[in-house]
Amino acid sequence: MGIKERQERDREAVRRAILDAARDLFVRVGFEHVSIRKIAEIVEYSPAAIYGYFRSKDDIFFALAEEGFRLLHGTGDDLEALEARPPLERVREIFWRLYQFSCEHPQYFALMFVDRAVPRISREYERFAFAREMKQSLMRHVEAAIVDGSLPAGVAPDATFRVLSSALIGVAVLRLGDRLAPDEDADALARDVLDVTLTGLKATPSLRSPSTRCPFDEAHDRLHDASVS
């Protein structure tokens, strides 16, 4: 390994350590209570060294959110298997994956959908090209379900996203917040909610919800509104 490759590897290792430390701190004490200095103490670097990797605490969050979107999206094998399913089953699997994401990566989910103090992704949405591609792919699957008659023509793809994401995020938040009864099965509840919501969408010719400006940020905003109401 050459000097340049070793330097790149070492730099990536430090960047990874910064992100891991920040993610843990953001979740444990809340984004608003974390400073660059606190992150620096965990990774045993100076604050000035942290700024050599990230311009601000917000930039650290955005890097973590980008990782979260990629984890939520799944691998190439996942996508290939998804494409083999009928359109409505693709939609079902995508939203079930959202719930699974909350179980498998709770820290990322909490940062992206629950923490009220994190920066709004919509304010920096241009940097999230990958998230925009995810939205476009999802809209394509919803539109395919409309074309084949699995969903009624009056159901707008953006509104479908809002209804389904709200339903699954709600169950995920109940599970993560330990708000379920001791004998309740969160996975079973999530499947029931998904099934009932899809059934309702199939029976509803139109929805009152307007189109969304940004799917992931809309879900985050609704959690904010619910938490302060």
C-alpha positions in Angstrom: 0.0 0.0 0.0 1.4 3.4 -1.0 1.6 6.5 1.1 -1.4 8.1 -0.6 -3.6 5.1 -0.1 -2.6 4.8 3.5 -3.4 8.4 4.1 -6.8 8.0 2.5 -7.5 5.0 4.6 -6.5 6.7 7.8 -8.6 9.8 6.9 -11.6 7.6 6.2 -11.1 5.8 9.5 -11.1 9.2 11.4 -14.2 10.3 9.5 -15.9 7.1 10.4 -15.0 7.5 14.1 -16.4 11.1 14.0 -19.7 10.0 12.5 -20.1 7.0 14.9 -19.3 9.2 17.9 -21.7 11.9 16.8 -24.5 9.5 16.0 -24.3 7.9 19.4 -24.2 11.3 21.1 -27.0 12.8 19.1 -29.3 9.9 20.0 -28.2 9.6 23.7 -28.4 13.3 24.7 -30.2 14.9 21.7 -28.8 16.9 18.8 -29.2 20.3 20.4 -27.1 19.3 23.4 -24.1 18.1 21.3 -21.2 20.3 20.3 -18.2 19.8 18.1 -16.1 19.9 21.3 -18.0 17.0 22.8 -17.6 14.9 19.7 -13.9 15.8 19.7 -13.6 14.5 23.3 -15.0 11.2 22.3 -12.7 10.6 19.3 -9.8 12.2 21.2 -9.1 14.8 18.5 -9.1 18.6 18.8 -12.2 20.5 17.7 -10.0 22.1 15.0 -9.3 18.6 13.6 -13.0 17.8 13.5 -13.6 20.9 11.4 -11.0 19.5 8.9 -13.6 16.8 8.1 -17.0 18.6 8.7 -17.7 22.3 8.5 -20.4 22.1 11.2 -22.5 19.9 13.4 -25.2 20.2 10.8 -22.9 18.8 8.2 -22.3 15.8 10.4 -26.0 15.2 10.7 -26.5 15.5 6.9 -23.7 12.9 6.4 -25.4 10.6 8.8 -28.8 11.2 7.1 -27.3 10.3 3.7 -26.0 7.0 5.2 -29.5 6.4 6.6 -31.1 6.9 3.3 -28.7 4.4 1.7 -29.4 1.8 4.5 -33.1 2.3 4.0 -32.8 1.9 0.3 -31.3 -1.6 0.5 -28.8 -3.4 -1.7 -28.7 -4.3 -5.3 -30.0 -7.8 -4.6 -32.9 -6.3 -2.6 -33.9 -4.1 -5.5 -33.7 -6.9 -8.0 -36.0 -9.0 -5.9 -38.3 -6.1 -5.5 -38.7 -5.5 -9.2 -39.8 -9.1 -9.7 -43.0 -8.5 -7.6 -46.3 -7.1 -8.7 -46.6 -3.3 -8.3 -48.7 -3.3 -5.2 -46.5 -5.8 -3.5 -43.5 -3.6 -4.3 -45.2 -0.7 -2.6 -46.0 -3.0 0.4 -42.4 -4.1 0.6 -41.0 -0.6 0.4 -43.0 0.6 3.4 -42.4 -2.6 5.3 -38.7 -1.9 4.8 -39.3 1.6 6.4 -40.5 -0.2 9.6 -37.7 -2.7 9.4 -35.2 0.1 9.1 -36.4 1.5 12.4 -35.8 -1.9 14.0 -32.4 -2.6 12.4 -31.0 0.9 12.6 -32.8 2.6 15.4 -30.2 5.4 15.8 -30.4 6.5 12.2 -34.2 6.3 12.3 -34.4 8.4 15.5 -32.2 11.1 14.0 -34.0 11.2 10.7 -37.6 10.9 11.9 -37.8 11.6 15.6 -35.3 14.1 17.0 -37.0 17.5 16.9 -33.7 19.5 17.0 -32.0 18.2 13.9 -31.8 20.4 10.8 -34.7 20.1 8.3 -33.6 17.9 5.4 -35.8 20.0 3.1 -33.5 23.0 3.7 -30.6 21.1 2.2 -32.5 18.8 -0.1 -30.4 19.6 -3.1 -27.5 17.7 -1.5 -29.6 14.6 -1.1 -29.5 13.4 -4.7 -29.8 9.8 -3.5 -32.9 10.5 -1.5 -34.5 12.2 -4.5 -33.8 9.2 -6.6 -35.5 7.0 -3.9 -38.6 9.2 -4.1 -38.7 9.0 -7.9 -38.4 5.2 -7.7 -41.2 5.0 -5.1 -43.5 7.2 -7.2 -42.8 4.9 -10.2 -44.0 1.8 -8.2 -47.1 3.6 -6.9 -47.9 4.8 -10.4 -47.5 1.2 -11.7 -50.0 0.0 -9.1 -52.4 2.6 -10.3 -51.9 1.6 -13.9 -52.6 -2.1 -13.2 -55.7 -1.2 -11.1 -54.3 -2.3 -7.7 -54.8 1.3 -6.6 -57.5 3.7 -7.8 -56.7 6.3 -10.4 -57.7 9.1 -7.9 -54.9 8.3 -5.5 -52.0 10.7 -5.9 -48.6 9.0 -5.4 -47.3 11.8 -3.0 -50.4 11.5 -0.9 -50.1 7.7 -0.9 -46.5 8.1 0.5 -47.7 10.4 3.2 -50.5 8.1 4.4 -48.4 5.0 4.4 -45.3 6.5 5.9 -47.3 8.2 8.7 -48.8 4.8 9.5 -45.6 2.9 9.7 -43.5 5.6 11.4 -46.2 5.8 14.0 -45.8 2.1 14.9 -42.0 2.5 14.8 -42.1 5.4 17.2 -44.4 3.5 19.6 -42.0 0.6 19.6 -38.8 2.7 20.0 -40.5 4.8 22.7 -41.5 1.7 24.6 -45.2 2.8 24.4 -46.7 -0.6 23.6 -48.3 -2.9 26.2 -46.1 -5.8 27.4 -48.1 -8.4 25.4 -48.2 -6.4 22.2 -46.2 -7.5 19.2 -44.8 -4.4 17.3 -44.1 -6.4 14.2 -47.6 -7.8 14.0 -49.1 -4.3 14.7 -46.9 -2.9 11.9 -48.2 -5.5 9.4 -51.8 -4.9 10.5 -51.4 -1.2 10.0 -49.8 -1.7 6.6 -52.5 -4.1 5.5 -55.4 -1.9 6.7 -53.9 1.2 5.3 -53.4 -0.4 1.8 -56.9 -1.7 1.9 -58.2 1.7 2.8 -56.3 3.3 -0.1 -57.7 0.7 -2.5 -61.2 1.6 -1.4 -60.6 5.4 -1.5 -61.1 7.1 -4.9 -59.3 10.3 -3.7 -57.4 11.7 -0.7 -57.7 15.1 0.9 -54.0 15.4 1.5 -52.1 17.8 -0.8 -48.9 16.8 -2.6 -45.8 16.9 -0.5 -42.7 19.0 -1.0 -40.3 16.3 0.3 -41.4 12.9 1.5 -39.0 12.2 4.3 -39.2 15.7 5.7 -43.0 15.7 5.7 -42.9 12.6 7.9 -40.4 14.4 10.2 -42.6 17.5 10.4 -45.7 15.5 11.3 -43.8 14.0 14.2 -42.8 17.5 15.4 -46.4 18.7 15.2 -47.7 15.6 17.1 -45.1 16.0 19.8 -46.0 19.6 20.6 -49.8 19.2 20.3 
